[in-house]
Amino acid sequence: MNTILVEKETLVEPNATNVWVQERTIFLELTDGRTIGFPANRFRILKNATDEQLQEVRLRLDGFALRWESLDEDITVPGIVAGNFQLPFEE
């Protein structure tokens, strides 16, 4: 009997090392080297936030979540990377 050993590749989701807001767009620097951004209006609570409230974003859970304390809003980084937004894109 022949045995075939198949090596499984473990997928590791990137987390964020930095977050900032510029002109109502939230930007993330990821551990895999990418920088991505998304409009605040893709999430219900962020869409209605003031510019000052958006600036209060902090990384949490070792870079796997974004937190806006004054808005009581949490968004996961893997969800953002996967494109899981609450609202459709508006131009």
C-alpha positions in Angstrom: 0.0 0.0 0.0 1.4 3.4 -1.0 0.9 6.3 1.4 0.7 9.8 0.1 1.6 12.6 2.5 -0.2 15.8 1.6 1.1 18.9 3.2 -1.6 21.2 4.3 -1.0 24.9 3.9 -2.2 26.9 6.8 -3.8 30.2 5.8 -3.1 33.0 8.2 -5.3 36.1 7.9 -3.4 39.3 8.0 -3.9 41.7 10.8 -3.4 45.5 10.9 -0.2 47.1 12.2 -1.4 50.7 11.6 -4.7 52.5 11.1 -5.5 56.1 10.1 -8.3 58.1 8.6 -8.0 60.5 5.7 -10.9 62.4 4.2 -13.5 59.9 5.6 -11.5 56.9 4.2 -10.1 54.4 6.8 -6.7 53.0 5.8 -5.1 49.9 7.2 -1.5 48.8 6.9 -1.5 44.9 7.0 1.2 42.5 8.2 1.4 41.0 4.7 2.6 44.3 3.3 -0.6 45.6 1.8 -2.2 48.9 2.5 -6.0 49.0 2.0 -8.6 51.6 2.5 -12.4 51.7 2.6 -14.9 54.6 2.7 -16.5 55.2 6.1 -19.9 55.2 4.4 -19.7 51.4 3.9 -20.8 51.0 7.6 -24.0 52.4 9.1 -22.5 53.9 12.3 -19.4 55.2 10.6 -21.5 56.8 7.8 -23.1 59.0 10.4 -20.0 59.8 12.4 -18.3 63.1 12.5 -14.9 63.5 11.1 -13.6 63.9 14.6 -15.2 60.7 15.7 -13.7 58.8 12.8 -10.3 59.9 13.8 -10.7 58.2 17.2 -10.2 54.7 15.6 -7.8 52.4 17.5 -6.5 48.9 16.8 -7.6 46.1 19.1 -7.2 42.4 19.5 -3.6 42.4 18.2 -4.6 44.2 15.1 -7.6 42.0 14.2 -10.2 44.6 15.1 -10.9 48.3 14.8 -12.5 50.1 17.7 -14.3 53.5 17.9 -15.0 53.9 21.6 -17.2 57.0 21.4 -19.3 55.3 18.7 -19.3 51.9 20.4 -18.3 50.4 17.1 -16.1 47.4 16.4 -15.1 46.1 12.9 -13.0 43.0 12.2 -9.9 43.4 10.0 -10.5 40.0 8.3 -14.0 41.1 7.5 -12.7 44.3 5.8 -10.1 42.3 3.9 -12.8 39.9 2.7 -15.0 42.8 1.6 -17.7 42.3 4.1 -19.4 45.7 4.3 -22.8 46.6 5.6 -23.7 49.1 2.9 -23.2 49.2 -0.9 -20.5 51.4 -2.4 -21.7 55.0 -3.2 -19.8 57.3 -5.6 
